[in-house]
Amino acid sequence: MSEPTSIQQFDEERADGYDDRIRRIAPGYDVLHGLLSSVMAATLGDEAHLLVVGAGTGAEIAAMGEVQPGWRFTAVDPSPEMLARCRERMAGTDLDGRVEYVCERVEDLSSGRTFDGATSIFVSHFLQTREAKEQYVESIARRLRSGAPFVFADLYDPEDEADQLWAAWQEWFARVGASDEEVERTFSKMEDEISFVLEEELNQILQATGFAECTRVYQSFLWGAWWTQRG
Ligand SMILES: C[S@@+](CC[C@H](N)C(=O)[O-])C[C@H]1O[C@@H](n2cnc3c(N)ncnc32)[C@H](O)[C@@H]1O
């Protein structure tokens, strides 16, 4: 399997500050996770096994698992530090026994299991090329049963509104406490590291890899989330 173009390293330092930092930079983060849980509940029964790609510190597993006691999860993430935070979060809750942890990229996942649904929250915008994005999404598609729901969220390019939303987002970040220097550093890093693609291109990638056209279920500045289904 070829290496993807630009995968972010979620090391110890980044993992430690993640839960706080993501809530400051992604307004509505907890709403998004609650909402994805409802989208999944509307399409799945009481028993299901979900593939959580880029599970990170476990926010989506907590959101879905707390309201769906019959669901099981496979948490896939190549960062040992992020998966360690995920395990800590589940420890002592009934969720711990319902989660399998796999420290790998989804592209390399060795499990032969077919899943009932999948999520990918804030992962593929780090992949820089169309080829890497297609390889990533295809590796999720081939592990899902026909009709399985897939909810994904990423930074994207909302085209005509992008400049105004970018400015408004910076204003929001300053309002929740970021200094001028932090705003400048954070947003110029995002310009360098994030691949913002149009919704039309997201749809092309989905359809090229076996998914139906997507429906946007969430937007907050340049963050979007979509629901689709495996064909
Ligand atoms: C920004 S975090 C998102 C964490 C979590 N999904 C959330 O909603 O907060 C992105 C995570 O994706 C993981 N990741 C990056 N490339 C991946 C890949 N190819 N397969 C699976 N996970 C990946 C990173 O290690 C990191 O933990």
The ligand as an SDF file (V2000), in Angstrom:
LIG
                    3D

 27 29  0  0  0  0  0  0  0  0999 V2000
   -8.3410   15.5330   14.0860 C   0  0  0  0  0  0  0  0  0  0  0  0
   -8.2820   13.9190   14.7800 S   0  0  0  0  0  0  0  0  0  0  0  0
  -10.0180   13.5300   14.8670 C   0  0  0  0  0  0  0  0  0  0  0  0
  -10.3540   12.6840   16.0640 C   0  0  0  0  0  0  0  0  0  0  0  0
  -11.8580   12.3920   16.2810 C   0  0  0  0  0  0  0  0  0  0  0  0
  -12.4200   11.7290   15.1220 N   0  0  0  0  0  0  0  0  0  0  0  0
  -12.6660   13.6240   16.6160 C   0  0  0  0  0  0  0  0  0  0  0  0
  -13.7770   13.7520   16.1180 O   0  0  0  0  0  0  0  0  0  0  0  0
  -12.2070   14.4560   17.3910 O   0  0  0  0  0  0  0  0  0  0  0  0
   -7.7780   12.9410   13.3780 C   0  0  0  0  0  0  0  0  0  0  0  0
   -7.3980   11.5150   13.7820 C   0  0  0  0  0  0  0  0  0  0  0  0
   -7.2930   10.7140   12.5850 O   0  0  0  0  0  0  0  0  0  0  0  0
   -6.1970    9.8390   12.7190 C   0  0  0  0  0  0  0  0  0  0  0  0
   -5.8050    9.3880   11.3560 N   0  0  0  0  0  0  0  0  0  0  0  0
   -5.0150   10.0410   10.4860 C   0  0  0  0  0  0  0  0  0  0  0  0
   -4.8860    9.3310    9.3500 N   0  0  0  0  0  0  0  0  0  0  0  0
   -5.6320    8.2040    9.5020 C   0  0  0  0  0  0  0  0  0  0  0  0
   -5.8940    7.0610    8.6680 C   0  0  0  0  0  0  0  0  0  0  0  0
   -5.3640    6.9680    7.4460 N   0  0  0  0  0  0  0  0  0  0  0  0
   -6.7020    6.0740    9.1440 N   0  0  0  0  0  0  0  0  0  0  0  0
   -7.2540    6.1930   10.3840 C   0  0  0  0  0  0  0  0  0  0  0  0
   -7.0340    7.2500   11.2170 N   0  0  0  0  0  0  0  0  0  0  0  0
   -6.2330    8.2490   10.7800 C   0  0  0  0  0  0  0  0  0  0  0  0
   -5.1500   10.6750   13.4740 C   0  0  0  0  0  0  0  0  0  0  0  0
   -4.1440    9.8860   14.0720 O   0  0  0  0  0  0  0  0  0  0  0  0
   -6.0270   11.4170   14.4740 C   0  0  0  0  0  0  0  0  0  0  0  0
   -6.1540   10.7300   15.7000 O   0  0  0  0  0  0  0  0  0  0  0  0
  1  2  1  0
  2  3  1  0
  2 10  1  0
  3  4  1  0
  4  5  1  0
  5  6  1  0
  5  7  1  0
  7  8  2  0
  7  9  1  0
 10 11  1  0
 11 12  1  0
 11 26  1  0
 12 13  1  0
 13 14  1  0
 13 24  1  0
 14 15  1  0
 14 23  1  0
 15 16  2  0
 16 17  1  0
 17 18  1  0
 17 23  2  0
 18 19  1  0
 18 20  2  0
 20 21  1  0
 21 22  2  0
 22 23  1  0
 24 25  1  0
 24 26  1  0
 26 27  1  0
M  CHG  2   2   1   9  -1
M  END
$$$$
